[in-house]
Amino acid sequence: GIELLARSVAICPNDAGYRRNLGGALRLAGRPLEACESYRASLALRNDPDVLIDLSNAQFEAGNAKEAEQSARKAVQSSAKRFEAQMALGAALFAMHRFDQALSAFQEAVNLDSTSGPAYRRLGITLYHLGRVGKAAEILLLADRLSPGDAETMNQIAMALERNGRSEDARQWFNRVAQMQPQGADGLFHKANALEALDRPEEAIDAYRHAIALNPTLWAIGYATALEKLGRTDEALEHYRLLKDREPSFPLGHLNYGMALLRKKRFNEGWKEYDWRRFTATALPRNYPQPLWREQDISAKRLLLYAEQGLGDTILMARYVPLVLAGRPSRVILECQPELTTLFSRSFPQIELAPMQGSSSEFDLHASLFDLPLIFNTTLETIPAAVPYLKPSTEKVASWRSRLGAGGMKIGLAWAGGASNTLNRIRSMPLSAMAPLAGVDSKAVRFISLQKGAPAKEVATPPAGMFIEDYNADLKDFDETAALIACLDLVITVDTAVAHVSGALGQKTWLLLPFSWFWLYLENRSDSPWYPTMRLFRQSTRGDWSGPMKQIAAELHQLVQSPQRQD
């Protein structure tokens, strides 16, 4: 034990081997700082690349990534072909979010030992953080074949597959981890991560607590995320704050803290923390030589703006374009998704539109659309909420009005979002969940599908007693969808791009929300400060749409009975 080795060091103080062995015992006992001192004493007696690697690992465990990098580089210089040295160097670089350099180190490690599952795991995780999710999944699957049964590897495979749009495959991997019965802290930690990803937050919290009880040095962003899913935002905020203090350079910790702050209406702090999303693994890099726009005067400047997230998010943040133009830039270029180009070109004729990542380099400043709330110091009171700010085609609106004809309250329906969203299974519902609407007087209302994608096929088998008009084949882009929505009396939808189009057109919109959801909709509100014509109907029980759907059916019945009612 440690006492015996310490006596051996006292008897033979110039024995480098004893001092190295003492360092190893101290590391195993969870005392990395003392281990570092013992390793340094060993190195002072004899320069040994193996001890440099031990020292690097101990420094890493003590939270000193910069010192760990320096020791690992010395080990590499002493013996560049040493597998363990490259692994230690990669770990230190990864901890400092220097992913490109970490990738090189881990690539060299697998070159030195092509049978090492742990090396391929670290390589795959690094690729994931660089946004190369397809390649990451490929490498992580190889790591699993080389070292099967590792919970961290399986979790990372699931995360890479989910980012790559393979949600069902990802769930299978998460389920494999969730079914494991680990005894140690690390295994429990990875099981908790899988449970959280499977939207089983109660079980995830229990597993996190057991893991932390075994190893108090563990921290988990998933623990706070699970708390948020249960509506325990205040507890989550405290956990995020502690995590941020402990890992001040961890982008995802800042980002999630920022979103929790925004949910609590703490906008001044929230936007600053939310700005860290640019450094997360999911961010698309924008490494321009021109400066990022923050506080600079944009008068007479050429400005590049770009969409950053989903279609609905782009529509949401397009509201800031008039504020940008008020700064009198000489030119504004907006990169946006092609599905929005026609609608945006009419709605914002003063700006130029370009495909994503397709604009020229002729600009002076650049910013993401989601940077604009921070740039304009947006508070709850200063949200630019004037609607409509989208303008549908007059000709297309007239065509849809003629095609729909008169008679009945026209109600648009959308029940599912795009499958590429990793939280789609939480925000979406099957069409069958809208069955309560069938109880509304069918002579007074007309249901019209606004649904796109695979879920649109459900129109062929609607709930009993419910007929849904289907124009899906004609809704080729959001300009066409906007024109159709402009002809409707009400839109009932889950949180997908349809909701944002309807809200931005100033149409009456009833939005169905999961139990705990996107920061945009705040907490405990039935209205939205972003869309004044929108009402929110929230789940009261996680995963159960019956409550909000029954409420909507009852409200719709009243609306049909009193057509002049204003909501």
N, C-alpha and C positions, 0 to 999 in steps of 0.2 A: 504494500500500500504506500500511500504518500509518506507516512511517518518513516517507514523503513528506508525508502529512497532518499528522504531528506537526511537521515543519519549517514547513509552511504556517501552523500555529497559532502557532509561535514567531515567525514573521515578522509575522503579522497577528493578534495576541492578542485583538483586539476584534472579530474577525469571527465572528459567531454561526454562520454557515453552515459554516465550516471545523470548528468544534468539534463541530457536529452530525454532520458527515461522519466525523470521527474516531471519534465514539461508535459510528456504524454499522459502521465497519471493525473496531473492537474487539469488538463483538457477534458479528460474523461469525467472528472468530478465537476465539470461546469465552471472552472475557474480559469478562463482564458487569459486574463491579464497577468496572473501569476505565472501561467505557462509561458507567456512571451518572455518574461524575465529569465526564466530558466533556459529557454532556447537561446536567448542572446548570450547568456553566460557560456553555454556550450560552444556557440560560434566564436566567441572571443578566444577560446582555447584551441578550436580546430574549425577551419572553414569547410563546411560540408553541405553540398547542395540539398541533401535530404533534410537536413535541419532547417535550411532556409525555407523549404516547402512546408515543414511543420510550423515554422514561425509565421509564414504567410497565412496558413489555415487558422492558426490561433488568433492572429490579428483580425482576420475576417470575422471569426466568431465573437470577438470583442467589439465588433462594430467599427473597426478602423480600416476601412476599405483602401484608403490611399496608402497607408503603411503596408497593407497586405500586397498591393500592387508592386510596391518597391521591392519587397522581399522576393516576390515571385519572379520579377524581372531579373534580379540577381541570380536566382536559381536557373532561369532560362539561359542567362549569359554563361553560367558555369557549365550547363549541360542542356543545350537547346533541344536535344532529342529526348528529353525526359518527360514522359507522359504526365506525371503528377504535377510538374512545374507548369505545363500549359493549362492544366485543369485549374490550378490555383490562380493563375493569372486571369483566366477567363472569368472565374467566379468574382474576383475583385473588380474587374472592369464592368461586369454585368451589374454589380451592386451599385456602381456609380453611374449606371444608365449609359455607359459608353458601348452601345450594343454592336456597332460596327467592329470595334477593336476586339470585343469579347468574341464575336463570331469568328474572327481570324484565329484566336487562341483555341477555341473549341474545335475548329476545323483542323488545326494542326494536331490536336489531341486525338481525333479520330483517325487521322493519317498515321499516327504512331501506333494506335491500337484499334484496329477496325472491328474488334469483337466486343468493345466496351459499351454495354447498354447505357450506363450513366453518362458517358461522353456524348453519345448520340442524343440522349435526353436533353442535356444542357445545350447542345447545338440546336435541337428542335425548338426549345423554349426561346432561345435567342432569336431564331428566325421568326417566331411568332411575334415577338416584341418589335421586330423590324417591319411587321406588316406583311411578311411573305408567308401567309397562312397555308397556302397550298403545299409549298415545299416543307413547311413546318410539320404538317400532318404526315407527309411521306416519311420524314426523318424520325418522327416520334413513333410511328408504327414499326419502323425498323428497330428502334430502341426497345419496344415492347417484345419483339420477337427475340432479341438478344437477352433481355432480362425480364421475362414475363412476370406478371403479378405485382408490378410496382404501382402503387396507388397514384403517385405524383405523375408518372408517365401517362397513365390512363386518363387522369383528369385533363392533362394538357392535350392529349389526343382529342378528347371531347370538345375542349374549348376551340381548338383549331378547326375541327370539322364544323362546329356551329358557326364560326366566323366565315367559313367557306360555303355557307348555305345548306349544309347537310345536317339539318336539325334532328331528324329521326336517328341517323347514325350516331350523332353526338349523345342523344338521350340513352342509347344502348350502352355507351361507354360510361356515362355518368352512373347509370344503374348498376353496372358491374362494381364500381367503386362503392356505391351506397350499400351494396349487399355484403361488403367485406366486414369482418369482425376483428378489427385491429385492436391490439392491446396497448401499443406505445403511443406517445403524443403525436408523432409525425403522421402515423396512420390515421389516427382520429381526426387530425387536422384536415387531411386530404378527403376523408369521408365526409366531413362537415362541408367542405367546399362543394362536393358533388351533390349533397342534399340541398344546399342553397341553390345550386344551379337547376335542380329539379323542382324548384319552388316548393320545397318542404321545409320552411323556415323554422318551425318548432323543433323538428328533429335536428336541424343544422345547429341551432343554438345549444341544444343539449350536448351534441358532439363537440362543439367548440369549447364549451365549459369543461368537459372532461379532459380535453387536450391541454387546456391552459392550466388545469389543476395539476397535471403531470409535469408540465413545463411552463412555468410562469413567464418565460422570456418569449413565448410564442405571441404573435399578434396576427389578427386576421381581419382583413377588410370585409370578408364575407359575413363575419359576425354582425357587424353594423348594418350591412345590407339586409340580412335576415330580420333584424330588429325593425328596419324601415318597412319591410313587407308586412309586418304585423301591425303597422301603424304606430310603432313606438319610436317616433322620430326624435324626440328629445333625448332618449337614451342613446340612439344611434349617433346623434350629434356629439355627445360627450365622448363616445368611443372614437369617432372620426377625429376629434380634436386631440385626444391622447395619441392616436396613431400618427397624426400630422406632427406632433411635437417629437415623437420618437423617431420617425422617418421623414425628416423635413424635405427630402428631395424625392419622395415617392409620388409621382404624378397622379396615379389613380386615387391615392388617399386624399389629395387636395381636391380632385375633381368630385369625388363622392361627397366630401364635406361641403363643397360649394353647392351641389344640387340639394343637399339637405337644408342648407341655409336658405336657398331660394324657396324651397317648399314652405319654410317658416316665415316667408316674406322679409327676410333679412338681406335685401338686395345689395346694399352697399358692400357688405362682406362677401356675399355670394358670388357676384360677378367676378371678383378678383380671384377667388378660389377656382371658379369654373374655367377661368382662363388656362389653367393647367392641363386641360384636355388636349392641348396642342402637343403635349409631350408624352401622351399615353400610347400604348401599343396599337390602338385602333385608329389613331390619327393619321391622315394622309399627309406626308411631309410636303412643305412648301418652302423649299430652301432657295429663296430668291436673294439676289444681291441687294435689291432695293429694301428699304426699311419697312417694318411692320407699322401700319398706321395705329397710333394711339392718341397722343395729344397734339400732334402737329396740325398746323393750319393747312387746310386742303384747298384754299382759294387758289385758282389758276393751276392746280396740280392735276396730274393724270392719275386716276385711282382705279386699282383693280380690286373688285370684290368677287368672292367665290362661295358657292354653296359648299356645305361641309357635311351635312348629314342626310336625312331622308327627304323625300319629296314634300311631305307635310311640313317639315322643319324649314325648308327653303321658302315655302309659301308664308309660313309664320313670320319669318324675319324679313321678308320682302317689304313689310310695312315701314321699314326704316329708310327705304330709298328716297322718299321726299325730304327727310331730314338730311340725308347725305347731300342731296342736290342743293339744299339751302346753304350749304357751305361753299357754293359756287366753284366747284372744281371745273377744270377745263374739259375733262373727259372722264366718264365713268364706264368701265367695262364690267359686266357681271357674267361670270361663268356659272351656268346652271344646267340642270338636267334637260335633255332634249324634249321630254314630255311637256315641259313648261314653256318652251321657247315662244310658241305662237301667242299664248295667253299673256306672257310677260311683255312681249314686244308691243302689244296694244296697251297694256296697263301702265307701262313705264317707257313711253316713246323717247324720253330724253336720254336714255342710256343705251349703250351697245351691249348686245348679248353675244356670248361665245360659248362653245362647248367646254365641258369640264377638262381642265388641264390643256386647253387648246388656244389660249390667248397669246398674243405676241408679248415680247418683253418691253414694249413701249409704255411704261407706266412709272410713276414716281413713288407711290406708296401702295401697299396692299393690305387687305384685311378679309377675314372670313365674315360671312353674314352674322355668325354667332358672336363675333367680336363687337358688334354694333351696340348691344345693350351696355357693355362696359364703356365703350368710347363715349356714349351719350349719357353716361351716369344715370341709367334708367332706374327709377324708383317705382313703387306701386302706383304712385300718383301721376307719374310722367310717362307711363306706357303709351306709345302712340297707337291708340285704340280706335281711331276714326275709321269707320267702314261705310261703304265698300272701298277697298283700294285695288281690287281686281276688276277688270272691265271685260265682260264677255262680248263676243261678236254680236252686233245688232242683227245681222242677217241670220246667224245661226239660232239666235233666240227666237226670232220670228218663225223660222222653219220648225223649231221644236214646238212652239205654241200651236202652230197649225197642225202639226202631226199628233200632238196629244189631245187637241180638241177641248171642248168645254165639258163641264160636269165633274162633280166630285172633288173633294180635297185631295190634292196630289202630294203624296208623301214619298220621298226618296229613302231607300234603305241600303245600308252597307253594314255587313256583320263580321268582316274579317279584314285584317291588314295583310301586308306582304310577308311572305314566308321568310324572307332574308333577315327580318328583324328578330334578334335573339329572344325578345320577349313577346313574340307574336302570339304564342299559345296562351299568354295571360290576358292580352288585350282583346283577343278575338273570341267569337262564339260560333257555334253552328247555327244555320238558319232556323233549325228546329227550336232554338231557345227563344225565338221571336214569336212563338205560338200564341202568347197572350194577345197579340195584335189581332188575331183572327176573331176575337170576340167583339171588336168594334164594328159598327154597322157598315156592312160591305157596300151598301148603296150610297153611303155618304163619303167614303174614302176610296182612293185608288193608290195602291202600293206600286212603286216603280223601283226596279233594281238599279242601284249605282255600283254594284259590286263588280270587281274585276278579278282576274286570275282564276285559279282552280276552284275556289269556293263559289264562283258565279254559277257553276253547274248545279248547285243545290236548288236553284230556281225551278228546276224541272220537277222537284219533289217538295213543294212547300208544305208548311204545317196545314193540317186539315182545316178546311173552311177558309183558306187564305189564297187569293189569286195575286200573283205578282207579274206586272208587265216587265218584259225583258228587252232592253235595247242595247245589250252588252256589245254586240258586234259593231255598233256604230260609234261607240265611245273610244275612239282611237287615240285621243290625247286629252289633256286636261282642258284644252280650249273647248272641246266638244262637251266634256263633262260639265264645265262651268256654264255653258249655254243651257244645258238641260236643267241644272240646278236652279238657274235663274227663273225657270218656268214653274217651279214647285212651290207649294205652300209651307212645307216643312221637310226637314231632313233628319232622320233618326239614324245614328251611326255610332260605331265604335271609334276609337281614336286612331284613325287612319287619315290619309291625305284628303279624302272626301270631306272630313270634318273641317279641315283647314280651308279648303276651297269654299265651302258653304259659309263658314264664319267670315272669311275675307270678302265674300260677296254681300255680307250683311243679311243673309237669309236666316230665317228662324231655324235653329239647329238644336236638337236634343242629343247630347253626347253621353254615351254609356261608358263608364270608367270602372276599371278593376278596383279592388278594395284599397290598395295603396299604390299610387301610380306616379307618373311623370311630374316633376317639380312644377311644370307649367300651370297645373291646375290647383296648386296650393293645397291647403287642408281645410276640411269642414266648410266648404263653400258649394253652393248650387249654381253659382254664376262664374263667369270668367272675366277678369279684368282685361284680357287680351282681345276677346270677342264679345262685344256687348249684346249681340243677338243670340248668344249661346246659353243653354241651360245644361247643368251637369247632373247626371243620375248615377250615383255610385253604388257599388256592391256594399252591402252591410256585412256580408260574410264572404270570406275569401273564396273565389272560384265559383260563386253562386250568382248566376245572372237572373234568377227568378224574381228576386226582390225588385231590382230596378226596372225589369221588363213589366211587371205587374203595375208598378207605379206609372210607367209611361202609358200603358194601356188605359189606366183609369183617367189619366190627364187627357189623353187623346179623346176618350169618350166624352169628357166634359167639353173639350174644344169643339168637337163635332156638334154637340148640342148647342153651343154658344159660339158661333163662327166669328162674332165680333170681339171675342175675348182677346185681350192683349197680354202676352207673356214676355 
